[in-house]
Amino acid sequence: MADYPVSFKYTDFNDKSDPLVDGFEEGSDSPPTSPVGACASATEAAEEAVEELLKWGVETCTLKCGSKTSTSFDDQDHTPIAAGKTAPERFYFAPTEDSVDVAWTLKNPEEMADTDEVTLELYAFGGSAPVWQRTLKPTDAKKQKLGAAWDGSFPEGEWIDTASFPAHLVTAEYSPYMMKIRATGKIEKGLEERWTYFDVLVHGIELEWGPDAEKVLPIAVPDPDDGRRARHLYANTALRDTTDTDNLSGLIPKDGENKLVPLKSNLFYQGESELRGANNEFYTKYKTMWGDGAMLPIMVNAKICSATDAPVDVPAALGNVKYLWDWEDKATNDTPGIKAEIKTHLDKVSGYFTAESNDSPAGSNCHVNRGGKRGFGAAPVFPPQGGIDPVDTLPDPGDDAADFPFNVTQCADRKWAGISKSWTTGELAGKSGVIFQPSRMAGDAYALRVSLFFREDTKAVQAAASDTETYPDELSAATGTFTVWQEVDIAQYVQIGTVATPVDMDTVKTDMAKFFVKLNYDDSLRVDGTAQWQTGMQKVYDAAGTLRGQLADYIQDALPNAAAGDTLIEFKSFTDFKEAWVTRGGSEGAAYNQSAATANPTNAIGEPKYDWLSRPQSGVQNYPFQQPWPIDHTNEVTVDTQGSVRVEFEDPKGGTHEHTVVFEASKRIIKSKNIDLAITDLKALAACYDNCLRNTDGQYPPYRTGTDDPITVNLHGKTNAKNQPRLVNIRAALDQIVEDYWNNEDDSHAFYPEARDENLVGLGKNANNYGQTAGYEWIWNIIQLVLFDQFPATNGGIYLFQVGDVEMCNFHSPKAKAMFADATGNKIISVLSKTAKWPTLEHEIGHCKFVNHTYVSDVGNDPLELHQEDAAGACTMVRTGVGTTNTFCGLCMLRMRGWSIFKVTSTATGAFDNTSRMLKKDGTSDL
């Protein structure tokens, strides 16, 4: 480190004038040429010698404070004053805090003529003329000291350079100083002037949080972005939380410490297409949510060094100083517990243009081509600010955007750095600051450094500040590491029925921390949800209930008035449903459809009601509710002599090709005495397929161009290989066919319980387009109405439900499901079966955060095959086989951090080129 203060010599004050000596012209070293005259007599010579002895002059000039006295100088060629405040010739004090005696000694002061004078002059380092001056007549000069102790200030009228010293006080900005005393008149040669030096020193600078963020964040009020201001204020509050012992108790990190920058990110997928990766949905929505990152006001405060070497707060003594703000890239992929092959992948991806440039320091934070703040043209970490004039009290923002108080400009050469001006008066006198705005990308890490400088040569200062070996400690301050995290809330953990082994939430929290996700959860959020569920359901259906009428009529008709068991959803029988529907005014012989007069009205929760026969194509967001029950259809039914049942019907709407759909059940899963019941169920099953899976063009999903072969669904596990049906939605629409008959133990059911899993295979349990189904959306709406009303979360979050005793939702499903988020995108439901464990929950959290299954599970889930190849088998997002050793692969980690998986073509809008993949399964890119 360089010593502070710096070494200097007499000529550093640019005082080029010589003493005014009799017979010499100012600035000349030679006396003028005089004509030769007669020799003086001996008497005259003696008289002149006596007169010479009686001349007066200045012998010393000193400053004294306490036990310290400055050194008086008389030789312009003296040895340079050594650097560092411990050098013997250094004298320093704190203006307005310390009292200094300004003194001088005169030779033969009684010989001063009335016209003689003593002039005190003050020179600033690098100045060519005095900045202050006072002339003393003999009476005051003979006192040989200023009448009162000096505190570093002088009256306004005595200052020559008022622009540099507006407070009429010596400051650290122009230190060191020369205090000179100069005699005029009949002066003895060599006693014309004396001088001494002193410093106003900065003891050190400290970083602190900025003023109340609400008063200085440049975000308009009311918030134009529906919550953006609140998110930034939350981040600032969290960083300053003195009770958060896990995050340095509100302190700014020191060297070796790591501070989390928590970005509240309850942002969840709203449709299956958002999981596929091709549309980069999380990157786009996350950018909308957090823009260029959290705005974090940080200030710097400098202390002045007192005469006793103590730090004192004297804002006016700093002067009009500036600060250089710099940052260092601290990103690392050395996450504890990360697998070697995943770290290798991340290192390849993040090791992209890592060298230093004029736009960013070296490192591996998210590159601008992936949406981050590293690389050419990246958004600044210290964004420029106009600043305001100093005021005694910062104003409240009112209805307009607040103003950041300090002026901040971008450096011209090292563009990632910024320069801020300080306030000399007002509420923030002596302080300066910036808005520190790290990127929004989780895992990006920054260390900050701020350096004080006094001169306008910012280029030289930038170069010095970038070299920690040459810039003085007293004029710099540095932080530890700030690491950006996403913060996600588990809003509630609701257990429906008896859950023998709840999910180990502590393990989930620890695991998610490896991926820079802070999962907020405590056991106070765990509740037995059975009673609340039943209460909520009763509200929906009671005439006096506050939620009455908020569900579509066909769902109300299909559900009982209250949940009686441990499952989330129960259904009426088809007979009871049809009776309820007819009572409502429907007709048995026609599909239940809304009348033209009420087509697509908005229901009580602001969501549209739908015409079931005008459903959008599969894969489109905002599916309508599924029709939970079929209405009567004409079907051809045959029963062979062996007891097998065959139901056949043709597409009643036609289309390019007539479709014949066949449902078969062999006798081994049908009891002979229940054939009639089996026929009824198969007819209902066929009609449900007809009504629930039809696309808007009237064609069934299994249709393949040029094929008129029948589509066969065989309920003992075999299907037509040529036309594999994708009957996923049907599971969300079946009543007793899927649940009552398969779960009941008596003889009234059509299908044997032991055939259940086999039958579900026949219904498309593992169909490729499972992820694109809309079969859960109406269940989501029920849960949203019933349970969100019971368990509100102010900031959104994941509502976790674990169903005990029986499988989820009264129809077969996987061990868990992350359903679509609500209309705001900040509330989502994930349902776990009774056997699900913590790895399954992590898998579902991955879905909530826009990550889908790997291409190893099904290439349709990852059509661009972006999941990491060499670790795909271990990725938590593998559809099956999730175990305790699984972890998210490199792609999952980077997508959840907010990285764009394609090249970003506009830093302003976030536009990207989806033909240029930044992340490929082998860790390479298309660039």
LOLONU-355998 format. One line per field, with one value per residue (C-alpha): y, x, z; residue number from 1. Coordinates in steps of 0.25 Angstrom, whole numbers, plus 5000, padded with zeros to 4 digits. Example, Ala and Ser with C-alpha at 12.3 -4.5 7.8 and 13.67 -1.06 7.14 Angstrom:
BEGIN
yy: [4982:4996]
xx: [5049:5055]
zz: [5031:5029]
pos: [1:2]
END
This chain:
BEGIN
yy: [5000:5014:5023:5034:5046:5047:5052:5067:5078:5093:5094:5086:5099:5106:5118:5123:5137:5141:5149:5164:5168:5182:5185:5172:5172:5162:5149:5152:5146:5157:5172:5183:5189:5202:5213:5214:5225:5230:5221:5224:5229:5220:5227:5225:5210:5209:5215:5206:5194:5198:5201:5187:5181:5188:5182:5173:5160:5147:5136:5124:5121:5109:5103:5097:5088:5081:5075:5076:5087:5088:5090:5104:5104:5115:5107:5105:5093:5086:5071:5066:5063:5048:5041:5036:5043:5038:5046:5055:5068:5064:5073:5070:5074:5074:5087:5092:5081:5084:5098:5102:5113:5120:5127:5133:5139:5153:5158:5172:5174:5188:5192:5191:5204:5208:5205:5191:5179:5164:5156:5142:5134:5120:5112:5099:5087:5090:5104:5115:5127:5128:5124:5132:5145:5154:5166:5170:5184:5185:5185:5172:5166:5169:5160:5148:5140:5141:5146:5135:5120:5116:5105:5104:5115:5129:5141:5141:5154:5149:5137:5139:5125:5125:5115:5104:5108:5111:5108:5117:5105:5097:5084:5070:5073:5082:5077:5078:5093:5103:5114:5125:5138:5149:5162:5175:5187:5189:5174:5167:5158:5144:5148:5151:5139:5126:5115:5102:5091:5084:5074:5072:5057:5046:5036:5026:5024:5015:5009:5009:5007:5018:5027:5021:5014:5019:5033:5031:5020:5026:5018:5026:5025:5020:5008:5007:4993:4987:4984:4987:4998:4988:4977:4987:4992:4978:4975:4987:4984:4969:4974:4983:4973:4973:4961:4952:4945:4936:4948:4956:4963:4974:4978:4981:4969:4970:4963:4948:4950:4947:4954:4949:4959:4953:4956:4952:4943:4936:4935:4922:4915:4918:4908:4895:4902:4911:4898:4894:4903:4908:4921:4925:4928:4929:4938:4948:4948:4949:4961:4968:4965:4970:4978:4981:4976:4981:4996:4996:5010:5010:5022:5025:5034:5039:5043:5054:5051:5059:5064:5052:5043:5040:5039:5051:5054:5068:5068:5082:5078:5068:5078:5075:5062:5050:5035:5025:5012:4999:4985:4971:4959:4948:4938:4923:4910:4903:4900:4890:4876:4879:4868:4869:4867:4878:4887:4885:4888:4901:4905:4903:4911:4923:4923:4932:4944:4944:4954:4969:4979:4994:4990:4980:4973:4959:4948:4939:4946:4944:4950:4961:4951:4943:4955:4958:4970:4965:4969:4979:4988:4983:4991:4998:4993:5007:5014:5029:5038:5053:5056:5068:5080:5078:5079:5079:5068:5058:5060:5048:5044:5047:5043:5045:5037:5040:5046:5039:5050:5048:5051:5039:5038:5026:5026:5028:5018:5007:5008:4998:5008:5020:5034:5040:5054:5057:5067:5078:5082:5078:5065:5056:5066:5059:5047:5041:5029:5021:5011:4998:4990:4976:4967:4959:4946:4937:4933:4946:4951:4965:4971:4986:4996:5011:5021:5035:5045:5060:5064:5064:5055:5044:5035:5035:5032:5021:5014:5016:5011:4998:4995:4991:4991:5006:5012:5016:5009:5022:5026:5013:5003:4990:4980:4965:4958:4961:4949:4950:4939:4937:4936:4927:4925:4912:4919:4907:4893:4887:4872:4866:4854:4846:4848:4838:4843:4858:4864:4867:4882:4885:4876:4883:4897:4892:4886:4898:4907:4900:4906:4920:4919:4923:4915:4922:4912:4909:4898:4909:4908:4893:4891:4879:4884:4874:4883:4896:4888:4884:4897:4904:4894:4897:4911:4909:4902:4907:4917:4927:4924:4936:4928:4923:4923:4925:4912:4908:4902:4888:4887:4890:4880:4869:4872:4868:4880:4877:4869:4857:4850:4852:4854:4868:4865:4856:4854:4851:4839:4841:4839:4849:4859:4857:4859:4872:4877:4874:4881:4893:4893:4885:4874:4860:4858:4869:4873:4883:4897:4911:4919:4929:4940:4937:4932:4934:4943:4946:4938:4943:4941:4949:4936:4934:4923:4914:4908:4893:4890:4902:4898:4904:4895:4886:4894:4907:4914:4917:4904:4904:4896:4881:4875:4866:4858:4853:4855:4844:4839:4828:4817:4804:4793:4779:4768:4755:4741:4741:4754:4764:4778:4786:4801:4808:4821:4831:4845:4852:4865:4858:4866:4862:4848:4840:4835:4822:4821:4807:4804:4790:4782:4767:4758:4756:4770:4770:4761:4755:4759:4774:4774:4784:4793:4791:4795:4808:4812:4809:4818:4829:4827:4828:4840:4847:4844:4851:4863:4866:4863:4869:4880:4892:4886:4875:4865:4856:4857:4843:4846:4844:4850:4839:4829:4824:4813:4812:4817:4806:4807:4793:4794:4782:4790:4788:4799:4800:4801:4809:4819:4821:4829:4840:4840:4848:4859:4847:4844:4858:4856:4842:4840:4826:4820:4824:4825:4819:4806:4804:4807:4801:4787:4782:4775:4787:4792:4789:4788:4779:4788:4780:4784:4798:4801:4793:4800:4814:4810:4807:4821:4828:4829:4830:4838:4847:4859:4857:4871:4878:4874:4884:4873:4880:4894:4893:4886:4897:4907:4899:4899:4913:4918:4908:4908:4921:4927:4919:4921:4935:4939:4953:4952:4939:4926:4911:4905:4891:4880:4866:4856:4844:4831:4831:4836:4851:4857:4844:4841:4834:4843:4843:4844:4859:4870:4885:4891:4904:4917:4927:4939:4947:4937:4938:4927:4912:4899:4886:4874:4862:4848:4841:4834:4846:4850:4862:4859:4859:4873:4878:4873:4880:4893:4891:4891:4903:4910:4907:4895:4882:4868:4864:4859:4846:4844:4849:4857:4865:4871:4877:4878:4885:4875:4885:4877:4874:4861:4855:4857:4856:4842:4849:4861:4863:4867:4852:4849:4835:4830:4842:4838:4843:4845:4854:4868:4879:4878:4890:4894:4894:4902:4913:4914:4915:4926:4934:4932:4933:4920:4927:4939:4952:4962:4974:4978:4989:4980:4966:4961:4948:4940:4926:4920:4923:4913:4918:4906:4892:4878:4877:4891:4897:4908:4912:4925]
xx: [5000:5005:5008:4998:5000:5009:5023:5025:5035:5035:5033:5020:5014:5019:5023:5034:5036:5049:5050:5049:5063:5069:5075:5069:5057:5046:5049:5064:5076:5086:5086:5085:5097:5101:5111:5124:5125:5134:5138:5131:5138:5141:5131:5120:5124:5123:5110:5105:5109:5102:5089:5091:5091:5079:5070:5058:5053:5046:5053:5042:5028:5021:5008:5005:4994:4995:5009:5012:5019:5021:5035:5039:5047:5056:5062:5054:5064:5061:5060:5046:5036:5035:5022:5013:5007:5018:5029:5035:5032:5017:5007:4992:4980:4965:4959:4948:4951:4966:4971:4984:4993:4999:5012:5025:5037:5043:5057:5058:5043:5045:5052:5040:5036:5022:5021:5027:5018:5016:5008:5002:5000:4993:4997:4990:4997:4999:4995:5002:4997:4992:4978:4977:4985:4985:4994:4998:5003:5015:5006:5000:5012:5020:5010:5017:5004:4990:4982:4972:4974:4972:4962:4965:4956:4957:4947:4941:4947:4961:4960:4966:4961:4946:4943:4952:4949:4934:4933:4945:4952:4964:4960:4966:4963:4975:4984:4996:4997:5008:5007:5017:5020:5027:5033:5033:5041:5056:5059:5072:5076:5072:5061:5050:5041:5039:5029:5023:5015:5002:4992:4977:4977:4966:4967:4959:4946:4935:4924:4909:4896:4889:4878:4864:4862:4848:4853:4864:4860:4857:4844:4831:4820:4810:4818:4816:4821:4811:4820:4834:4836:4831:4841:4853:4849:4848:4862:4867:4860:4865:4879:4878:4871:4879:4872:4876:4888:4889:4892:4902:4891:4889:4904:4911:4920:4935:4947:4944:4929:4918:4905:4892:4885:4871:4862:4848:4844:4831:4830:4824:4820:4806:4805:4812:4818:4826:4834:4839:4851:4849:4842:4851:4839:4846:4857:4847:4837:4849:4854:4841:4840:4854:4859:4874:4874:4871:4874:4883:4887:4901:4908:4922:4926:4940:4946:4957:4969:4971:4984:4984:4982:4967:4956:4946:4934:4936:4929:4933:4947:4946:4944:4938:4943:4939:4939:4943:4934:4939:4934:4941:4934:4934:4925:4929:4923:4929:4916:4917:4913:4912:4916:4929:4923:4912:4923:4931:4918:4916:4930:4930:4917:4921:4935:4930:4939:4944:4956:4955:4951:4947:4933:4935:4945:4950:4941:4929:4917:4905:4910:4902:4899:4892:4885:4895:4904:4918:4923:4922:4909:4905:4896:4905:4906:4906:4896:4898:4889:4887:4887:4881:4886:4888:4876:4875:4864:4862:4848:4838:4835:4820:4814:4827:4839:4849:4863:4876:4883:4897:4902:4908:4915:4921:4936:4940:4952:4947:4933:4929:4933:4926:4930:4921:4921:4920:4911:4918:4905:4891:4886:4897:4908:4922:4916:4914:4908:4903:4892:4899:4891:4896:4890:4877:4884:4885:4899:4905:4915:4921:4932:4932:4943:4942:4954:4954:4961:4964:4968:4961:4971:4961:4969:4981:4972:4965:4978:4983:4970:4971:4984:4982:4997:4999:4986:4986:4978:4973:4966:4960:4949:4945:4934:4933:4925:4910:4904:4890:4880:4866:4856:4844:4833:4827:4814:4807:4810:4796:4794:4781:4778:4789:4803:4812:4825:4825:4835:4848:4847:4861:4868:4860:4864:4879:4879:4872:4883:4893:4886:4885:4870:4867:4854:4846:4839:4837:4829:4818:4813:4810:4796:4786:4777:4766:4757:4760:4758:4744:4741:4745:4737:4725:4727:4727:4714:4706:4695:4700:4715:4724:4729:4716:4715:4730:4732:4726:4713:4718:4728:4718:4709:4720:4725:4718:4715:4726:4739:4736:4749:4764:4765:4766:4755:4743:4732:4718:4714:4710:4695:4696:4703:4693:4681:4688:4690:4676:4671:4679:4672:4681:4676:4680:4682:4691:4705:4705:4708:4706:4696:4700:4694:4704:4716:4729:4725:4734:4732:4734:4749:4751:4753:4745:4735:4737:4729:4734:4733:4742:4754:4768:4778:4787:4798:4792:4792:4779:4771:4757:4751:4750:4736:4736:4724:4720:4706:4698:4704:4699:4710:4710:4712:4715:4717:4724:4721:4733:4728:4737:4731:4733:4728:4730:4727:4730:4734:4721:4728:4735:4747:4757:4756:4745:4750:4746:4749:4748:4748:4750:4750:4753:4745:4757:4755:4740:4731:4720:4709:4714:4714:4703:4710:4723:4715:4710:4724:4730:4720:4723:4737:4736:4727:4737:4748:4739:4736:4749:4760:4754:4762:4755:4756:4748:4759:4764:4778:4782:4778:4790:4789:4785:4781:4767:4770:4761:4767:4766:4767:4769:4766:4775:4787:4789:4787:4787:4802:4800:4791:4796:4785:4789:4778:4784:4773:4763:4768:4764:4750:4746:4738:4734:4741:4754:4752:4740:4740:4755:4756:4743:4745:4730:4724:4717:4729:4732:4748:4756:4764:4777:4775:4776:4790:4789:4777:4783:4794:4784:4778:4791:4798:4812:4807:4817:4809:4806:4812:4803:4790:4779:4773:4778:4774:4760:4765:4775:4763:4756:4768:4771:4757:4756:4770:4775:4764:4768:4783:4786:4800:4803:4815:4810:4818:4817:4805:4809:4799:4802:4790:4790:4783:4779:4785:4783:4771:4762:4769:4782:4794:4809:4815:4814:4810:4813:4800:4799:4801:4790:4787:4798:4808:4812:4804:4805:4800:4809:4802:4810:4805:4806:4819:4826:4840:4849:4855:4841:4838:4851:4847:4834:4840:4848:4835:4830:4842:4840:4849:4843:4847:4860:4860:4865:4851:4844:4850:4837:4840:4853:4852:4865:4872:4878:4879:4893:4897:4907:4899:4885:4883:4886:4877:4866:4857:4858:4843:4845:4855:4857:4866:4874:4887:4880:4883:4879:4888:4895:4884:4874:4883:4885:4871:4866:4877:4870:4880:4875:4877:4879:4887:4882:4881:4876:4881:4870:4858:4864:4861:4868:4871:4865:4873:4886:4887:4896:4895:4896:4896:4911:4914:4917:4909:4905:4914]
zz: [5000:4997:5009:5012:5013:5001:5001:4996:4995:4995:4980:4980:4985:4972:4980:4970:4976:4983:4996:4993:4997:4996:4982:4976:4966:4969:4962:4960:4966:4962:4968:4957:4951:4959:4954:4961:4972:4982:4993:5006:5018:5030:5038:5028:5027:5042:5043:5032:5040:5052:5044:5038:5052:5056:5044:5048:5042:5043:5050:5051:5048:5055:5058:5072:5077:5090:5091:5076:5069:5054:5048:5043:5030:5024:5012:4999:4996:5009:5008:5004:5015:5016:5013:5024:5036:5045:5038:5049:5040:5039:5047:5046:5053:5051:5047:5056:5066:5070:5075:5068:5072:5060:5065:5059:5065:5061:5062:5067:5066:5073:5060:5052:5046:5045:5030:5032:5032:5034:5024:5027:5015:5013:5001:4996:4990:4975:4976:4969:4978:4993:4996:5008:5013:5025:5027:5041:5045:5055:5067:5064:5057:5070:5078:5070:5070:5065:5076:5077:5076:5061:5057:5043:5038:5034:5032:5018:5013:5015:5006:4992:4986:4991:4980:4986:5000:5001:5016:5018:5025:5022:5016:5013:4999:4997:5007:5010:5013:5014:5025:5021:5029:5020:5025:5017:5020:5024:5026:5030:5019:5021:5030:5020:5021:5029:5027:5032:5027:5032:5028:5029:5028:5026:5037:5029:5021:5025:5017:5022:5017:5010:5015:5017:5004:5002:5002:4991:4982:4968:4966:4965:4975:4973:4967:4952:4952:4962:4973:4968:4979:4990:4985:4985:4999:5004:4999:5006:5019:5019:5017:5029:5038:5051:5056:5044:5050:5038:5029:5037:5046:5036:5035:5022:5019:5023:5016:5017:5019:5010:5010:5003:4994:4995:4983:4987:4975:4977:4962:4956:4943:4938:4927:4923:4910:4920:4924:4911:4910:4896:4900:4911:4920:4933:4928:4922:4934:4944:4936:4937:4952:4955:4943:4945:4959:4973:4976:4989:4994:5000:5006:5010:5021:5024:5037:5039:5047:5060:5065:5075:5063:5067:5056:5057:5049:5043:5029:5026:5027:5016:5005:4992:4990:4981:4982:4972:4973:4968:4968:4967:4961:4972:4965:4967:4964:4976:4982:4994:4990:4975:4966:4959:4945:4948:4953:4940:4932:4940:4938:4923:4922:4932:4926:4915:4911:4925:4923:4928:4918:4918:4921:4933:4941:4939:4945:4943:4947:4937:4924:4917:4905:4916:4922:4933:4936:4931:4917:4906:4908:4921:4930:4941:4955:4959:4950:4948:4957:4955:4970:4977:4984:4999:5008:5023:5022:5011:5005:5005:4991:4991:4977:4969:4969:4980:4976:4979:4987:4981:4967:4961:4947:4940:4938:4924:4923:4933:4930:4941:4951:4956:4962:4973:4979:4993:5001:5009:5016:5019:5025:5018:5020:5018:5012:4998:4992:4980:4977:4977:4967:4965:4954:4957:4954:4966:4969:4963:4974:4976:4985:4986:4987:4989:4988:4992:4983:4983:4969:4956:4949:4950:4940:4949:4961:4954:4950:4965:4971:4962:4968:4983:4985:4982:4987:5002:5012:5019:5006:5002:5008:5003:5006:5006:4996:4993:4986:4979:4984:4980:4992:4991:5001:5005:5009:5015:5017:5018:5022:5018:5026:5033:5028:5035:5030:5027:5017:5023:5020:5027:5017:5005:5010:5011:4997:4991:4997:4988:4976:4982:4986:5000:5004:5015:5023:5038:5045:5049:5034:5036:5038:5038:5026:5027:5035:5027:5014:5019:5024:5011:5002:5011:5008:4993:4993:5005:5001:5011:5008:5004:4992:4987:4972:4970:4963:4949:4950:4944:4955:4966:4960:4960:4974:4987:4997:5006:5006:5015:5014:5014:4999:4993:4982:4983:4972:4972:4964:4950:4953:4964:4955:4944:4953:4959:4944:4940:4952:4948:4935:4926:4916:4917:4902:4899:4903:4914:4908:4912:4904:4894:4903:4914:4906:4913:4925:4936:4949:4963:4963:4950:4941:4929:4928:4915:4904:4906:4891:4887:4895:4890:4884:4894:4899:4900:4913:4921:4918:4921:4932:4928:4927:4939:4934:4920:4915:4908:4895:4885:4885:4879:4889:4887:4897:4893:4899:4907:4915:4908:4906:4894:4892:4879:4874:4863:4864:4863:4858:4846:4842:4831:4835:4842:4855:4861:4876:4882:4897:4901:4914:4915:4924:4934:4939:4939:4947:4939:4948:4946:4931:4930:4940:4931:4919:4926:4930:4917:4910:4920:4918:4903:4904:4914:4904:4893:4901:4909:4898:4886:4879:4873:4859:4864:4863:4874:4879:4874:4860:4850:4836:4826:4836:4837:4846:4859:4872:4882:4897:4903:4918:4921:4918:4903:4892:4877:4875:4862:4868:4882:4889:4898:4908:4920:4922:4923:4937:4942:4937:4942:4954:4959:4947:4952:4967:4973:4965:4966:4981:4986:4992:4990:4978:4972:4964:4950:4951:4960:4969:4966:4951:4955:4951:4938:4934:4936:4927:4917:4919:4916:4929:4923:4910:4905:4906:4921:4923:4914:4920:4925:4934:4947:4944:4950:4962:4964:4963:4974:4983:4980:4984:4996:5002:4998:5006:5018:5017:5010:5007:5006:4996:4990:4990:4989:4996:4999:5001:5005:5004:5014:5014:4999:4986:4982:4977:4976:4963:4960:4959:4961:4974:4973:4964:4963:4957:4949:4957:4959:4950:4957:4955:4970:4976:4973:4978:4979:4984:4989:4992:5005:5001:4995:5001:5001:4987:4981:4987:4981:4968:4969:4973:4960:4952:4960:4956:4941:4939:4933:4932:4924:4910:4916:4922:4909:4898:4897:4911:4906:4891:4889:4899:4907:4920:4923:4916:4925:4938:4932:4939:4952:4950:4960:4948:4942:4942:4949:4959:4967:4978:4990:4982:4971:4969:4959:4946:4941:4932:4943:4952:4942:4937:4952:4954:4943:4932:4917:4910:4897:4893:4898:4886:4894:4908:4908:4905:4908:4894:4890:4878:4880:4869:4877:4889:4900:4908:4901:4908:4906:4912:4899:4892:4878:4878]
pos: [1:2:3:4:5:6:7:8:9:10:11:12:13:14:15:16:17:18:19:20:21:22:23:24:25:26:27:28:29:30:31:32:33:34:35:36:37:38:39:40:41:42:43:44:45:46:47:48:49:50:51:52:53:54:55:56:57:58:59:60:61:62:63:64:65:66:67:68:69:70:71:72:73:74:75:76:77:78:79:80:81:82:83:84:85:86:87:88:89:90:91:92:93:94:95:96:97:98:99:100:101:102:103:104:105:106:107:108:109:110:111:112:113:114:115:116:117:118:119:120:121:122:123:124:125:126:127:128:129:130:131:132:133:134:135:136:137:138:139:140:141:142:143:144:145:146:147:148:149:150:151:152:153:154:155:156:157:158:159:160:161:162:163:164:165:166:167:168:169:170:171:172:173:174:175:176:177:178:179:180:181:182:183:184:185:186:187:188:189:190:191:192:193:194:195:196:197:198:199:200:201:202:203:204:205:206:207:208:209:210:211:212:213:214:215:216:217:218:219:220:221:222:223:224:225:226:227:228:229:230:231:232:233:234:235:236:237:238:239:240:241:242:243:244:245:246:247:248:249:250:251:252:253:254:255:256:257:258:259:260:261:262:263:264:265:266:267:268:269:270:271:272:273:274:275:276:277:278:279:280:281:282:283:284:285:286:287:288:289:290:291:292:293:294:295:296:297:298:299:300:301:302:303:304:305:306:307:308:309:310:311:312:313:314:315:316:317:318:319:320:321:322:323:324:325:326:327:328:329:330:331:332:333:334:335:336:337:338:339:340:341:342:343:344:345:346:347:348:349:350:351:352:353:354:355:356:357:358:359:360:361:362:363:364:365:366:367:368:369:370:371:372:373:374:375:376:377:378:379:380:381:382:383:384:385:386:387:388:389:390:391:392:393:394:395:396:397:398:399:400:401:402:403:404:405:406:407:408:409:410:411:412:413:414:415:416:417:418:419:420:421:422:423:424:425:426:427:428:429:430:431:432:433:434:435:436:437:438:439:440:441:442:443:444:445:446:447:448:449:450:451:452:453:454:455:456:457:458:459:460:461:462:463:464:465:466:467:468:469:470:471:472:473:474:475:476:477:478:479:480:481:482:483:484:485:486:487:488:489:490:491:492:493:494:495:496:497:498:499:500:501:502:503:504:505:506:507:508:509:510:511:512:513:514:515:516:517:518:519:520:521:522:523:524:525:526:527:528:529:530:531:532:533:534:535:536:537:538:539:540:541:542:543:544:545:546:547:548:549:550:551:552:553:554:555:556:557:558:559:560:561:562:563:564:565:566:567:568:569:570:571:572:573:574:575:576:577:578:579:580:581:582:583:584:585:586:587:588:589:590:591:592:593:594:595:596:597:598:599:600:601:602:603:604:605:606:607:608:609:610:611:612:613:614:615:616:617:618:619:620:621:622:623:624:625:626:627:628:629:630:631:632:633:634:635:636:637:638:639:640:641:642:643:644:645:646:647:648:649:650:651:652:653:654:655:656:657:658:659:660:661:662:663:664:665:666:667:668:669:670:671:672:673:674:675:676:677:678:679:680:681:682:683:684:685:686:687:688:689:690:691:692:693:694:695:696:697:698:699:700:701:702:703:704:705:706:707:708:709:710:711:712:713:714:715:716:717:718:719:720:721:722:723:724:725:726:727:728:729:730:731:732:733:734:735:736:737:738:739:740:741:742:743:744:745:746:747:748:749:750:751:752:753:754:755:756:757:758:759:760:761:762:763:764:765:766:767:768:769:770:771:772:773:774:775:776:777:778:779:780:781:782:783:784:785:786:787:788:789:790:791:792:793:794:795:796:797:798:799:800:801:802:803:804:805:806:807:808:809:810:811:812:813:814:815:816:817:818:819:820:821:822:823:824:825:826:827:828:829:830:831:832:833:834:835:836:837:838:839:840:841:842:843:844:845:846:847:848:849:850:851:852:853:854:855:856:857:858:859:860:861:862:863:864:865:866:867:868:869:870:871:872:873:874:875:876:877:878:879:880:881:882:883:884:885:886:887:888:889:890:891:892:893:894:895:896:897:898:899:900:901:902:903:904:905:906:907:908:909:910:911:912:913:914:915:916:917:918:919:920:921:922:923:924:925:926:927]
END
